[in-house]
């Protein structure tokens, strides 16, 4: 059963985190204390009870799974914390459109829970054109801080650390070549699970 109180409290927490976000570069902001403690604990418990075959291998839009080897995802399970998180992020869409107004009005299209295991690393890349705004929130207290995300800004690398319940939100230009180049800061270490929530806003034409 869906917990509406949790959704309302978590929506407010995400809203407050976005409202107090730290600008880093054009369209890029860092966020802290994003989810409520109750939400974090419920997500942790949900993940701890998943079996390996409930995780799906991540792939590119053209179904290339080799690019994201050692990354798995959960993107939907009704009547669970996944649905509650999705409803929480959808609720802050008006604020997303208010903050990130360089592009046309956006809609929430969903989220993934990502699980990265030993050896996972993305090279530097630009996101595909479906993504207008992305928000990645790290969920885990036993991951080295240098397992965050790096961004190429004016020919230099900026590393945002992996910190529990913190992360970044990034608006993407319509022109792919103007999008910010980014990737993981380092490969996921041995005996380490790099968990995160990855929420995406796009344009109505891309919404199912």
GROMACS elastic network, one bead per residue, 0.5 to 0.9 nm:
[ bonds ]
;  ai    aj funct       b0    kb
    1    78     6  0.88995   500
    1    79     6  0.51942   500
    1    80     6  0.72682   500
    2     5     6  0.89699   500
    2     6     6  0.85977   500
    2     7     6  0.84200   500
    2    78     6  0.86620   500
    2    79     6  0.53656   500
    2    80     6  0.67373   500
    2    81     6  0.80245   500
    2    83     6  0.78550   500
    2    84     6  0.67003   500
    3     6     6  0.53958   500
    3     7     6  0.64707   500
    3     8     6  0.88674   500
    3    79     6  0.87747   500
    3    80     6  0.88822   500
    3    81     6  0.87224   500
    3    84     6  0.72892   500
    4     8     6  0.61144   500
    4     9     6  0.85522   500
    4    84     6  0.79140   500
    5     8     6  0.51162   500
    5     9     6  0.61009   500
    5    10     6  0.83980   500
    6     9     6  0.51992   500
    6    10     6  0.58947   500
    6    11     6  0.83667   500
    6    36     6  0.84234   500
    6    38     6  0.74678   500
    6    39     6  0.69797   500
    6    84     6  0.76026   500
    6    88     6  0.87650   500
    7    10     6  0.51303   500
    7    11     6  0.59053   500
    7    12     6  0.85347   500
    7    39     6  0.85470   500
    7    84     6  0.56709   500
    7    85     6  0.70723   500
    7    87     6  0.67215   500
    7    88     6  0.53515   500
    8    11     6  0.51536   500
    8    12     6  0.63153   500
    8    13     6  0.87011   500
    8    87     6  0.89757   500
    8    88     6  0.69967   500
    8    91     6  0.87134   500
    9    12     6  0.52063   500
    9    13     6  0.62669   500
    9    14     6  0.88124   500
    9    35     6  0.87793   500
    9    36     6  0.71498   500
    9    39     6  0.89837   500
    9    88     6  0.85134   500
   10    14     6  0.61824   500
   10    15     6  0.84318   500
   10    34     6  0.81504   500
   10    35     6  0.56889   500
   10    36     6  0.55399   500
   10    38     6  0.85381   500
   10    39     6  0.68947   500
   10    84     6  0.87952   500
   10    85     6  0.78690   500
   10    88     6  0.60642   500
   10    89     6  0.86416   500
   11    14     6  0.51922   500
   11    15     6  0.60510   500
   11    16     6  0.85638   500
   11    35     6  0.81373   500
   11    36     6  0.89844   500
   11    85     6  0.84577   500
   11    87     6  0.80236   500
   11    89     6  0.65305   500
   11    90     6  0.84774   500
   11    91     6  0.63042   500
   11    92     6  0.66310   500
   12    16     6  0.60358   500
   12    17     6  0.85215   500
   12    35     6  0.88970   500
   12    36     6  0.89745   500
   12    88     6  0.82611   500
   12    91     6  0.89095   500
   12    92     6  0.82630   500
   13    16     6  0.51132   500
   13    17     6  0.61508   500
   13    18     6  0.86471   500
   13    33     6  0.76443   500
   13    34     6  0.58219   500
   13    35     6  0.57323   500
   13    36     6  0.61962   500
   14    17     6  0.50397   500
   14    18     6  0.61760   500
   14    19     6  0.85209   500
   14    33     6  0.81427   500
   14    35     6  0.60839   500
   14    36     6  0.84144   500
   14    88     6  0.77331   500
   14    89     6  0.74177   500
   14    92     6  0.73711   500
   15    18     6  0.52143   500
   15    19     6  0.60891   500
   15    20     6  0.87069   500
   15    34     6  0.82429   500
   15    89     6  0.88660   500
   15    91     6  0.87610   500
   15    92     6  0.60800   500
   15    95     6  0.73452   500
   16    20     6  0.62180   500
   16    21     6  0.84482   500
   16    33     6  0.89009   500
   16    34     6  0.78174   500
   17    20     6  0.52924   500
   17    21     6  0.58871   500
   17    31     6  0.58277   500
   17    32     6  0.60936   500
   17    33     6  0.64229   500
   17    34     6  0.53293   500
   17    35     6  0.85042   500
   18    22     6  0.86903   500
   18    29     6  0.86336   500
   18    30     6  0.87136   500
   18    31     6  0.65145   500
   18    32     6  0.86255   500
   18    34     6  0.80439   500
   18    92     6  0.89904   500
   18    95     6  0.80522   500
   18    96     6  0.81911   500
   18    99     6  0.85997   500
   18   169     6  0.83897   500
   19    95     6  0.83241   500
   19    99     6  0.86021   500
   20    31     6  0.75169   500
   20    32     6  0.85520   500
   21    29     6  0.59703   500
   21    30     6  0.56696   500
   21    32     6  0.73884   500
   21   168     6  0.86151   500
   21   169     6  0.87478   500
   22    28     6  0.86446   500
   22    29     6  0.52654   500
   22    30     6  0.51867   500
   22    31     6  0.65868   500
   23    26     6  0.77380   500
   23    27     6  0.78671   500
   23    28     6  0.62399   500
   23    30     6  0.66139   500
   24    27     6  0.80098   500
   24    28     6  0.55577   500
   24    29     6  0.52429   500
   24    30     6  0.69892   500
   25    28     6  0.50759   500
   25    29     6  0.70246   500
   25   153     6  0.79151   500
   26    29     6  0.83683   500
   26   170     6  0.88587   500
   26   171     6  0.83379   500
   27   100     6  0.71347   500
   27   102     6  0.86393   500
   27   133     6  0.89183   500
   27   169     6  0.80233   500
   27   170     6  0.55139   500
   27   172     6  0.71097   500
   27   173     6  0.86519   500
   27   180     6  0.89031   500
   28   168     6  0.71432   500
   28   169     6  0.59888   500
   28   171     6  0.64970   500
   28   172     6  0.89622   500
   28   180     6  0.87859   500
   29   167     6  0.87068   500
   29   168     6  0.56155   500
   29   169     6  0.54298   500
   29   170     6  0.65096   500
   29   171     6  0.89813   500
   30   160     6  0.80065   500
   30   166     6  0.76798   500
   30   167     6  0.58096   500
   30   169     6  0.63711   500
   30   170     6  0.87718   500
   31    34     6  0.67983   500
   31   137     6  0.82553   500
   31   165     6  0.86826   500
   31   166     6  0.55727   500
   31   167     6  0.54023   500
   31   168     6  0.54036   500
   31   169     6  0.72039   500
   32    35     6  0.88071   500
   32   137     6  0.86433   500
   32   163     6  0.85557   500
   32   164     6  0.86145   500
   32   165     6  0.64020   500
   32   167     6  0.65500   500
   32   168     6  0.83640   500
   33    36     6  0.74954   500
   33    37     6  0.89619   500
   33   164     6  0.82554   500
   33   165     6  0.54032   500
   33   166     6  0.58011   500
   34   137     6  0.75185   500
   34   165     6  0.57077   500
   34   166     6  0.61854   500
   34   167     6  0.83904   500
   35    38     6  0.81141   500
   35    39     6  0.61311   500
   35    40     6  0.64088   500
   35   137     6  0.88441   500
   35   165     6  0.64298   500
   35   166     6  0.86839   500
   36    39     6  0.51705   500
   36    40     6  0.63155   500
   36    41     6  0.86884   500
   36   165     6  0.88196   500
   37    40     6  0.50746   500
   37    41     6  0.61341   500
   37    42     6  0.85345   500
   38    41     6  0.52340   500
   38    42     6  0.61329   500
   38    43     6  0.85852   500
   39    42     6  0.51038   500
   39    43     6  0.60716   500
   39    44     6  0.85032   500
   39    81     6  0.76007   500
   39    84     6  0.88376   500
   39    85     6  0.81576   500
   40    43     6  0.51523   500
   40    44     6  0.60694   500
   40    45     6  0.85914   500
   40   139     6  0.75032   500
   40   165     6  0.77998   500
   41    44     6  0.50300   500
   41    45     6  0.61314   500
   41    46     6  0.85246   500
   42    45     6  0.51311   500
   42    46     6  0.60921   500
   42    47     6  0.86507   500
   42    81     6  0.66891   500
   43    47     6  0.61329   500
   43    48     6  0.85280   500
   43    81     6  0.60725   500
   43    82     6  0.78526   500
   43   139     6  0.87578   500
   44    47     6  0.52524   500
   44    48     6  0.61403   500
   44    49     6  0.88094   500
   44   139     6  0.81385   500
   44   140     6  0.84162   500
   45    48     6  0.51178   500
   45    49     6  0.64681   500
   46    49     6  0.54493   500
   46    50     6  0.66994   500
   46    80     6  0.81233   500
   46    81     6  0.72963   500
   46    82     6  0.89119   500
   47    50     6  0.53184   500
   47    51     6  0.86808   500
   48    51     6  0.83588   500
   50    53     6  0.82114   500
   50    54     6  0.63129   500
   50    55     6  0.78830   500
   51    54     6  0.54887   500
   51    55     6  0.74686   500
   52    55     6  0.57097   500
   52    56     6  0.87177   500
   53    56     6  0.72991   500
   54    73     6  0.88282   500
   54    74     6  0.76083   500
   55    72     6  0.57172   500
   55    73     6  0.54892   500
   55    74     6  0.57356   500
   55   115     6  0.84679   500
   56    71     6  0.86709   500
   56    72     6  0.52765   500
   56    73     6  0.52600   500
   56    74     6  0.65104   500
   56    75     6  0.88299   500
   57    65     6  0.68555   500
   57    68     6  0.78566   500
   57    69     6  0.75107   500
   57    70     6  0.77563   500
   57    71     6  0.62757   500
   57    73     6  0.63520   500
   58    63     6  0.85667   500
   58    64     6  0.85824   500
   58    65     6  0.61196   500
   58    66     6  0.89046   500
   58    67     6  0.86416   500
   58    68     6  0.58747   500
   58    69     6  0.74235   500
   58    70     6  0.83142   500
   58    71     6  0.56881   500
   58    72     6  0.50687   500
   58    73     6  0.60404   500
   58   114     6  0.84170   500
   59    62     6  0.76341   500
   59    63     6  0.51423   500
   59    64     6  0.51770   500
   59    66     6  0.74533   500
   59    67     6  0.70211   500
   59    68     6  0.60075   500
   59    69     6  0.82823   500
   59    71     6  0.86335   500
   59    72     6  0.88008   500
   60    63     6  0.50543   500
   60    64     6  0.51371   500
   60    65     6  0.65762   500
   60    66     6  0.89287   500
   60    67     6  0.73441   500
   60    68     6  0.77273   500
   61    64     6  0.74197   500
   61   128     6  0.85994   500
   62    65     6  0.89418   500
   63    66     6  0.89997   500
   64    67     6  0.61913   500
   64    68     6  0.78971   500
   65    68     6  0.55547   500
   65    69     6  0.61852   500
   66    69     6  0.50622   500
   66    70     6  0.88696   500
   67   122     6  0.77540   500
   68    71     6  0.55201   500
   68    72     6  0.82319   500
   68   120     6  0.73255   500
   68   121     6  0.77769   500
   68   122     6  0.72203   500
   69    72     6  0.81404   500
   69   116     6  0.88528   500
   69   119     6  0.85866   500
   69   120     6  0.66412   500
   69   121     6  0.85937   500
   70   115     6  0.80873   500
   70   116     6  0.57834   500
   70   117     6  0.54049   500
   70   118     6  0.69575   500
   70   119     6  0.69229   500
   70   120     6  0.52460   500
   70   121     6  0.84742   500
   71   114     6  0.66966   500
   71   115     6  0.56508   500
   71   117     6  0.65617   500
   71   120     6  0.65477   500
   71   121     6  0.87830   500
   72   113     6  0.82484   500
   72   114     6  0.57912   500
   72   115     6  0.52003   500
   72   116     6  0.65549   500
   72   117     6  0.85720   500
   73   112     6  0.60003   500
   73   113     6  0.53577   500
   73   115     6  0.61028   500
   73   116     6  0.87860   500
   74    77     6  0.79032   500
   74    82     6  0.82837   500
   74   111     6  0.86274   500
   74   112     6  0.56187   500
   74   113     6  0.51045   500
   74   114     6  0.68069   500
   74   115     6  0.85367   500
   75    82     6  0.73672   500
   75   110     6  0.75976   500
   75   111     6  0.59017   500
   75   113     6  0.61925   500
   75   114     6  0.86422   500
   76    80     6  0.86653   500
   76    82     6  0.59934   500
   76    83     6  0.67037   500
   76    86     6  0.86998   500
   76   110     6  0.86361   500
   76   111     6  0.80650   500
   76   112     6  0.76969   500
   76   113     6  0.89297   500
   77    80     6  0.59712   500
   77    81     6  0.80328   500
   77    82     6  0.59080   500
   77    83     6  0.63420   500
   78    81     6  0.83227   500
   78    82     6  0.71624   500
   78    83     6  0.55470   500
   78    84     6  0.86827   500
   79    82     6  0.78518   500
   79    83     6  0.61546   500
   79    84     6  0.76655   500
   80    83     6  0.54593   500
   80    84     6  0.64396   500
   80    85     6  0.87190   500
   81    85     6  0.59121   500
   81    86     6  0.84238   500
   82    85     6  0.51307   500
   82    86     6  0.61842   500
   82    87     6  0.86771   500
   82   111     6  0.84219   500
   82   112     6  0.85719   500
   82   113     6  0.81810   500
   83    86     6  0.50058   500
   83    87     6  0.62091   500
   83    88     6  0.85659   500
   84    87     6  0.51651   500
   84    88     6  0.61580   500
   84    89     6  0.87654   500
   85    89     6  0.62377   500
   85    90     6  0.85229   500
   85   111     6  0.83143   500
   86    89     6  0.52798   500
   86    90     6  0.60804   500
   86    91     6  0.86059   500
   86   108     6  0.87209   500
   86   109     6  0.89902   500
   86   110     6  0.63256   500
   86   111     6  0.65522   500
   86   199     6  0.81377   500
   87    90     6  0.50556   500
   87    91     6  0.61734   500
   88    91     6  0.52899   500
   88    92     6  0.70479   500
   89    92     6  0.55102   500
   89    93     6  0.70052   500
   89   108     6  0.74778   500
   89   110     6  0.83857   500
   89   111     6  0.86027   500
   89   199     6  0.73655   500
   90    93     6  0.54698   500
   90    94     6  0.87747   500
   90   107     6  0.79811   500
   90   108     6  0.55189   500
   90   109     6  0.82162   500
   90   110     6  0.81054   500
   90   201     6  0.88463   500
   91    94     6  0.74970   500
   91    95     6  0.87637   500
   91   108     6  0.88538   500
   92    95     6  0.53931   500
   92    96     6  0.63908   500
   92    97     6  0.89019   500
   92   108     6  0.89755   500
   93    97     6  0.62584   500
   93    98     6  0.85984   500
   93   106     6  0.75732   500
   93   107     6  0.66249   500
   93   108     6  0.64953   500
   93   201     6  0.79947   500
   94    97     6  0.51938   500
   94    98     6  0.62462   500
   94    99     6  0.87956   500
   94   106     6  0.87588   500
   94   107     6  0.88999   500
   95    99     6  0.60871   500
   95   100     6  0.83355   500
   96    99     6  0.53072   500
   96   100     6  0.58388   500
   96   101     6  0.82741   500
   96   106     6  0.79647   500
   96   133     6  0.81296   500
   96   201     6  0.84998   500
   97   100     6  0.52741   500
   97   101     6  0.57856   500
   97   103     6  0.87547   500
   97   104     6  0.82686   500
   97   105     6  0.60653   500
   97   106     6  0.63376   500
   97   107     6  0.85843   500
   98   101     6  0.59781   500
   99   102     6  0.89496   500
  100   103     6  0.72102   500
  100   133     6  0.80235   500
  100   170     6  0.88567   500
  100   171     6  0.64370   500
  101   104     6  0.67912   500
  101   105     6  0.75328   500
  102   171     6  0.84000   500
  102   173     6  0.78236   500
  103   106     6  0.81325   500
  103   132     6  0.79518   500
  103   171     6  0.85825   500
  103   172     6  0.83541   500
  103   173     6  0.71238   500
  103   174     6  0.71793   500
  104   203     6  0.77639   500
  105   202     6  0.85237   500
  105   203     6  0.69161   500
  105   204     6  0.84735   500
  106   132     6  0.72423   500
  106   133     6  0.81657   500
  106   201     6  0.59577   500
  106   202     6  0.52577   500
  106   204     6  0.69633   500
  107   200     6  0.86138   500
  107   201     6  0.52582   500
  107   202     6  0.54248   500
  107   203     6  0.57265   500
  107   204     6  0.61943   500
  107   207     6  0.76999   500
  108   111     6  0.87133   500
  108   199     6  0.80075   500
  108   200     6  0.61380   500
  108   202     6  0.63221   500
  108   203     6  0.83106   500
  108   204     6  0.89101   500
  108   207     6  0.81286   500
  109   199     6  0.80740   500
  109   200     6  0.59787   500
  109   201     6  0.55632   500
  109   202     6  0.63961   500
  109   203     6  0.85249   500
  109   204     6  0.87578   500
  109   206     6  0.80419   500
  109   207     6  0.58383   500
  109   208     6  0.79095   500
  110   198     6  0.86098   500
  110   199     6  0.60143   500
  110   200     6  0.58279   500
  110   201     6  0.74312   500
  111   197     6  0.69389   500
  111   198     6  0.53596   500
  111   200     6  0.60416   500
  112   196     6  0.82198   500
  112   197     6  0.59234   500
  112   198     6  0.51935   500
  112   199     6  0.65765   500
  112   200     6  0.87632   500
  113   195     6  0.71507   500
  113   196     6  0.58056   500
  113   198     6  0.63234   500
  113   199     6  0.88027   500
  114   194     6  0.78121   500
  114   195     6  0.55704   500
  114   196     6  0.52926   500
  114   197     6  0.63343   500
  114   198     6  0.71883   500
  115   193     6  0.64548   500
  115   194     6  0.57405   500
  115   196     6  0.69136   500
  116   119     6  0.83262   500
  116   120     6  0.59435   500
  116   121     6  0.84304   500
  116   188     6  0.68705   500
  116   192     6  0.83443   500
  116   193     6  0.57342   500
  116   195     6  0.63594   500
  116   196     6  0.86347   500
  117   120     6  0.58662   500
  117   187     6  0.88585   500
  117   188     6  0.59529   500
  117   189     6  0.75905   500
  117   190     6  0.77038   500
  117   191     6  0.78281   500
  117   192     6  0.62806   500
  117   193     6  0.50593   500
  117   194     6  0.64072   500
  117   195     6  0.88900   500
  118   187     6  0.71846   500
  118   189     6  0.51503   500
  118   191     6  0.67135   500
  118   192     6  0.64123   500
  118   193     6  0.73623   500
  118   194     6  0.88300   500
  119   186     6  0.88165   500
  119   187     6  0.50176   500
  119   188     6  0.50659   500
  119   189     6  0.63800   500
  119   190     6  0.74055   500
  120   184     6  0.86992   500
  120   186     6  0.83579   500
  120   187     6  0.51819   500
  120   188     6  0.52417   500
  120   189     6  0.83458   500
  121   183     6  0.76571   500
  121   184     6  0.57373   500
  121   185     6  0.79030   500
  121   186     6  0.63262   500
  121   188     6  0.67084   500
  122   125     6  0.78756   500
  122   182     6  0.86608   500
  122   183     6  0.52812   500
  122   184     6  0.54772   500
  122   185     6  0.85735   500
  122   186     6  0.85290   500
  122   187     6  0.81472   500
  123   182     6  0.77725   500
  123   183     6  0.54137   500
  123   184     6  0.70308   500
  124   150     6  0.83231   500
  124   151     6  0.81749   500
  124   152     6  0.82790   500
  124   181     6  0.59234   500
  124   184     6  0.77598   500
  125   180     6  0.81756   500
  125   181     6  0.51363   500
  125   182     6  0.55201   500
  125   183     6  0.63548   500
  126   176     6  0.70585   500
  126   177     6  0.77822   500
  126   178     6  0.87339   500
  126   179     6  0.59087   500
  126   180     6  0.62185   500
  126   181     6  0.50080   500
  126   182     6  0.66720   500
  126   183     6  0.87309   500
  127   130     6  0.81121   500
  127   131     6  0.66497   500
  127   172     6  0.79425   500
  127   176     6  0.76809   500
  127   179     6  0.73286   500
  127   180     6  0.82386   500
  127   181     6  0.80850   500
  127   182     6  0.86360   500
  128   131     6  0.61080   500
  128   176     6  0.73356   500
  129   132     6  0.72404   500
  129   172     6  0.84810   500
  129   173     6  0.88435   500
  129   174     6  0.71227   500
  129   175     6  0.82576   500
  129   176     6  0.66810   500
  129   202     6  0.87144   500
  130   200     6  0.89030   500
  130   201     6  0.84710   500
  130   202     6  0.59019   500
  130   203     6  0.75299   500
  130   206     6  0.65362   500
  131   134     6  0.66210   500
  131   171     6  0.84718   500
  131   172     6  0.69410   500
  131   200     6  0.63655   500
  131   201     6  0.63426   500
  131   202     6  0.52890   500
  131   203     6  0.82858   500
  132   170     6  0.83133   500
  132   171     6  0.58922   500
  132   172     6  0.50275   500
  132   173     6  0.72012   500
  132   174     6  0.75754   500
  132   200     6  0.74191   500
  132   201     6  0.57145   500
  132   203     6  0.71938   500
  133   169     6  0.70610   500
  133   170     6  0.54944   500
  133   172     6  0.58789   500
  133   199     6  0.83559   500
  133   200     6  0.58774   500
  133   201     6  0.50731   500
  133   202     6  0.66833   500
  134   168     6  0.82532   500
  134   169     6  0.56530   500
  134   170     6  0.53594   500
  134   171     6  0.66850   500
  134   172     6  0.80722   500
  134   198     6  0.69724   500
  134   199     6  0.57171   500
  134   201     6  0.63838   500
  134   202     6  0.88045   500
  135   167     6  0.74898   500
  135   168     6  0.57269   500
  135   170     6  0.63967   500
  135   171     6  0.89494   500
  135   197     6  0.78745   500
  135   198     6  0.56783   500
  135   199     6  0.51522   500
  135   200     6  0.65358   500
  135   201     6  0.87284   500
  136   166     6  0.81758   500
  136   167     6  0.55853   500
  136   168     6  0.56524   500
  136   169     6  0.65276   500
  136   170     6  0.88005   500
  136   196     6  0.64932   500
  136   197     6  0.55844   500
  136   199     6  0.64681   500
  136   200     6  0.88906   500
  137   162     6  0.88688   500
  137   163     6  0.86320   500
  137   164     6  0.78226   500
  137   165     6  0.58823   500
  137   166     6  0.52725   500
  137   168     6  0.67285   500
  137   169     6  0.86279   500
  137   195     6  0.86640   500
  137   196     6  0.53472   500
  137   197     6  0.50729   500
  137   198     6  0.65075   500
  137   199     6  0.85132   500
  138   148     6  0.83774   500
  138   162     6  0.63374   500
  138   163     6  0.62620   500
  138   164     6  0.53243   500
  138   165     6  0.53990   500
  138   166     6  0.57185   500
  138   167     6  0.59324   500
  138   194     6  0.77722   500
  138   195     6  0.60131   500
  138   197     6  0.64060   500
  138   198     6  0.87251   500
  139   162     6  0.87785   500
  139   163     6  0.77508   500
  139   164     6  0.50157   500
  139   165     6  0.54640   500
  139   166     6  0.78663   500
  139   194     6  0.77715   500
  139   195     6  0.52587   500
  139   196     6  0.50383   500
  139   197     6  0.71525   500
  140   143     6  0.63863   500
  140   162     6  0.86418   500
  140   163     6  0.75404   500
  140   164     6  0.51201   500
  140   165     6  0.76013   500
  140   193     6  0.82058   500
  140   194     6  0.71267   500
  140   195     6  0.62093   500
  140   196     6  0.78577   500
  141   144     6  0.85669   500
  141   163     6  0.72709   500
  141   164     6  0.55199   500
  141   165     6  0.89194   500
  142   164     6  0.86985   500
  142   192     6  0.76964   500
  142   193     6  0.83503   500
  142   194     6  0.88072   500
  143   146     6  0.84479   500
  143   147     6  0.70604   500
  143   162     6  0.71343   500
  143   163     6  0.79984   500
  143   164     6  0.85554   500
  143   188     6  0.88403   500
  143   189     6  0.87363   500
  143   192     6  0.64895   500
  143   193     6  0.71597   500
  143   194     6  0.65026   500
  143   195     6  0.88407   500
  144   147     6  0.57030   500
  144   148     6  0.83860   500
  144   161     6  0.84282   500
  144   162     6  0.68333   500
  144   163     6  0.83679   500
  144   189     6  0.85849   500
  144   192     6  0.87252   500
  145   148     6  0.63934   500
  145   160     6  0.85905   500
  145   163     6  0.61924   500
  146   149     6  0.82922   500
  146   159     6  0.78848   500
  146   160     6  0.80566   500
  146   161     6  0.55270   500
  146   162     6  0.63310   500
  146   185     6  0.65099   500
  146   186     6  0.71047   500
  147   160     6  0.87584   500
  147   161     6  0.65469   500
  147   162     6  0.54952   500
  147   184     6  0.69328   500
  147   185     6  0.55996   500
  147   186     6  0.57278   500
  147   187     6  0.73080   500
  147   188     6  0.66332   500
  147   189     6  0.84467   500
  147   194     6  0.78488   500
  148   159     6  0.68756   500
  148   160     6  0.55747   500
  148   163     6  0.78537   500
  148   167     6  0.82950   500
  148   183     6  0.88503   500
  148   184     6  0.60608   500
  148   185     6  0.54549   500
  148   186     6  0.76903   500
  149   158     6  0.83199   500
  149   159     6  0.57407   500
  149   160     6  0.53569   500
  149   161     6  0.67464   500
  149   162     6  0.75444   500
  149   167     6  0.87566   500
  149   168     6  0.89719   500
  149   182     6  0.70666   500
  149   183     6  0.57137   500
  149   186     6  0.82426   500
  150   157     6  0.62221   500
  150   158     6  0.54031   500
  150   160     6  0.61676   500
  150   161     6  0.86450   500
  150   181     6  0.85917   500
  150   182     6  0.54995   500
  150   183     6  0.54763   500
  150   184     6  0.58256   500
  150   185     6  0.50800   500
  150   186     6  0.88349   500
  151   156     6  0.81035   500
  151   157     6  0.55680   500
  151   158     6  0.51321   500
  151   159     6  0.64379   500
  151   160     6  0.80931   500
  151   180     6  0.70322   500
  151   181     6  0.59145   500
  151   183     6  0.67488   500
  151   184     6  0.87600   500
  151   185     6  0.87456   500
  152   155     6  0.60553   500
  152   156     6  0.55513   500
  152   158     6  0.63802   500
  152   159     6  0.89717   500
  152   180     6  0.68872   500
  152   181     6  0.54496   500
  152   182     6  0.60380   500
  152   183     6  0.88926   500
  153   156     6  0.52925   500
  153   157     6  0.61686   500
  153   158     6  0.68177   500
  153   180     6  0.75619   500
  153   181     6  0.79345   500
  154   157     6  0.83115   500
  157   182     6  0.88841   500
  159   184     6  0.88670   500
  159   185     6  0.66120   500
  160   163     6  0.89118   500
  160   167     6  0.75690   500
  160   168     6  0.80711   500
  160   185     6  0.82284   500
  161   166     6  0.88683   500
  161   167     6  0.78665   500
  161   185     6  0.84471   500
  162   166     6  0.75018   500
  162   167     6  0.71662   500
  162   194     6  0.87902   500
  163   166     6  0.54940   500
  163   167     6  0.71187   500
  164   167     6  0.81902   500
  164   196     6  0.89900   500
  165   196     6  0.87022   500
  167   196     6  0.89196   500
  170   180     6  0.86367   500
  171   179     6  0.86070   500
  171   180     6  0.89608   500
  172   175     6  0.83454   500
  172   176     6  0.81223   500
  172   178     6  0.81472   500
  172   179     6  0.55751   500
  172   180     6  0.72679   500
  173   176     6  0.66423   500
  173   177     6  0.84075   500
  173   178     6  0.60743   500
  173   179     6  0.54446   500
  173   180     6  0.83889   500
  174   177     6  0.87617   500
  174   178     6  0.78327   500
  174   179     6  0.78666   500
  175   178     6  0.54653   500
  175   179     6  0.68582   500
  176   179     6  0.53292   500
  176   180     6  0.88429   500
  177   180     6  0.83378   500
  178   181     6  0.87624   500
  182   185     6  0.88920   500
  183   186     6  0.86782   500
  184   187     6  0.72594   500
  184   188     6  0.88561   500
  186   189     6  0.83927   500
  188   191     6  0.87764   500
  188   192     6  0.66275   500
  188   193     6  0.74356   500
  188   194     6  0.68764   500
  189   192     6  0.55745   500
  189   193     6  0.82332   500
  190   193     6  0.85533   500
  202   205     6  0.83279   500
  202   206     6  0.65694   500
  202   207     6  0.73495   500
  203   206     6  0.56193   500
  203   207     6  0.68605   500
  204   207     6  0.52025   500
  204   208     6  0.84949   500
  205   208     6  0.81210   500
